[in-house]
Amino acid sequence: MDLAAFQGLLEQNGTDLDRWPDASRAAALEILAGSTEAREAYVAAFPGPADQPRAAEGDDALVERIMQAVARDVR
């Protein structure tokens, strides 16, 4: 999956990866693990004003928490 496809699926399915089709979910987890741009797009997609400033600031702790949650989903 490339970044554009990931962003399209993110727009279509939202940030809850459990709602994504199985094949797309697995590919999304792979791109999230290897792409800073994908992680930034994922964080920025969360609704609410409290999330947007964190994503814009590049909050490494927030990204780490998200990646830990993603890693738990892979297992």
N, C-alpha and C positions, 0 to 999 in steps of 0.2 A: 504494500500500500504506500502510495506517495502522500506527501503533505496535503496536496489539493483534495485528494479523495478522502483523507482523514477529516479535513475541515468540512467537507460536504456532508459526511456522515455525522459529524458532530453537530452541525446545524440541523440536520434532519432528525437525529435521534436523541440529542441532548447529552448531558454529561453522565447520565446513569448508564454505565456500560452494560448492565444487565438487560437493558432494553434493546441493545444492538443485536443484530443477527450473529449467530455463533461464529461464523467465519470472519465476519468483520470485526468482532470483538477481539479475536485472537490477533488479527493483524493490527488493530488499534493498540493493543498492549505492547506489541513489538515496536511500533513507531514511537510510542510514548517512552519506551525504555531507551531509545537511541536518538531521539530528536528533541533538542531544546525548543525548537519552533513549535513542535507538536504539543509539548508540555505547556508552553506559554499560551497556545490557542485553547487548550483544555481548561487551564485555570481561568482564562479570560471569559470562557463561555458560562461560567457559573453565574447565576442571577444574583442580583442584590448589590447595592452600592458598596457594601463592606468588602466584597471580594475583588472588585475591579481595581481599587488602589493598590492592593497587595500584589496583584498580577503585574501592574505597571511598574511597581518598584522592584520586581524580581525577587520576591521574598523566598529565599532558599529554603527556609523552614517549612513554608507552605508547600512548596514543590516536593520536598522530601516526604511530607506526610501523604501527599497524593500518590507518590510513587510507591510508598509502603503499602497503601491500600490497593494499588494496582497489582503489586507483587503478590499480595494475599489472594487476589482473584485468580491469578495464574495457577496457583497450586490447587 
